[in-house]
Structures are given as C-alpha cells and as structure tokens.
Amino acid sequence: MLDASSSPTLTDCTFTENSATYGGGMYNENSSSPTLTNCTFTNNSANLGGGMYNDGSSPTLTNCTFTSNSATYGGGMDNYISSNPTLTNCTFTDNLANYRGGGMRNNSSSSPTLTNCTFESNAASVGGGMFNDSSSPTLNDCTFTNNWVSQNGAGMFNDSSSPTLNDRTFTDNLANDGGGR
C-alpha cells in the first residue's frame, strides 16, 4: 500500500507476504499521517522497511504487530527524513535486517515516540532491536529482549543520536560488542 500526502484510517488490517523496494507492507511519504489500529505486518520484505517505510511521514499505530518481516535496512519499520511516528502497545518480533535495525531503523532526524512497545528476537548486523542514526526517539515503558547482532548494539545502537529512555528494560540481548545498548 502506498500512502502519499494522505491520512487514511485502517483498523484490523493484515499485510502479509508483500514485497517492494520501499515498505513491503506499507509505504508512507510526503507528510502522510495514517492511523492504524490492531494491524498486523507479517512476512513482508523490502530493501528499506520490510513491514513499513516512512519518508517524511508520521503515522499513528496502536496495538500493531510486526512479525518476521525482512529488509536490508529496517526489518520491521524504517523511518527516514523527519518521520515521527507514534506507536503505542506495538510489538516487533523476529524481524531481520541484513545491515541496520532488525526491529526498527530511525534515520535522518526521525524521532518516533514509542509507549509500551516490545522488541523481541529481532536480528541485524548492527542494532538488532533498534538502530538510530542522527535521530532522537522517545521510548516509554519499552522492552528489548533476546535481540541479536553480529556486530554492535543488540538491543539498541545509537550513532549521533540522543534517545530519551524512560522505564525501559534490556534483557538477554546478544552482540559481539555492546549487548544491551
């Protein structure tokens, strides 16, 4: 689904086994602000954002799941150029990025706000749960468990980034260098 300069509302939707260059399940660009509730992204693949790709967009997601999606960057979700999504009660599980951000990648001044979100068993070369590059996400009551990387930052990796972390948990994340964060 391509969402350009619009703001649809989606409830109880499933995005499964889709493939694209950008956003295997959903691609939001040009100030799009869709609202998604109880939506599932499973087994989608892309170069950027296996489940969802946001380019200058700020969707609102509540009770959504990203499971077994894959991408070169941002296995579950990739946020690019000032994308500021708001996620509440969302889960990222078993997503894979070949390089950065197994669960989520935030890049180029993208600063999502996440509340009560879980990143579990995601994998990447760098940033198994989350990869932040020149971005400052805010995480409230979020959990990072059993994420894995072949290089650095199994739970979270930050490059020129200043995330705000409130009441967070990092448990059993595995990396060659810097397991939790």
C-alpha positions, 0 to 999 in steps of 0.5 A: 500500500502506498500512502502519499500526502494522505491520512487514511484510517485502517483498523484490523488490517493484515499485510502479509507476504508483500514485497517492494523496494520501499515498505513491503507492507506499507509505504508512507511519504510526503507528510502522510499521517495514517492511523492504524489500529490492531494491524498486523505486518507479517512476512513482508520484505523490502530493501528499506522497511520490510513491514513499513517505510516512512519518508517524511511521514508520521503515522499513528499505530496502536496495538500493531504487530510486526512479525518476521518481516525482512529488509536490508535496512529496517526489518520491521519499520524504517523511518527516514527524513523527519518521520515521527511516528507514534506507536503505542502497545506495538510489538516487533518480533523476529524481524531481520535486517541484513545491515541496520535495525532488525526491529526498527531503523530511525534515520535522518532526524526521525524521532518516533515516540514509542509507549509500551512497545516490545522488541523481541528476537529481532536480528541485524548486523548492527542494532538488532532491536533498534538502530538510530542514526542522527535521530532522537526517539522517545521510548516509554515503558519499552522492552528489548529482549533476546535481540541479536547482532553480529556486530554492535548494539543488540538491543539498541545502537545509537550513532549521533543520536540522543534517545530519551529512555524512560522505564525501559528494560534490556534483557538477554540481548546478544552482540559481539560488542555492546549487548544491551545498548 
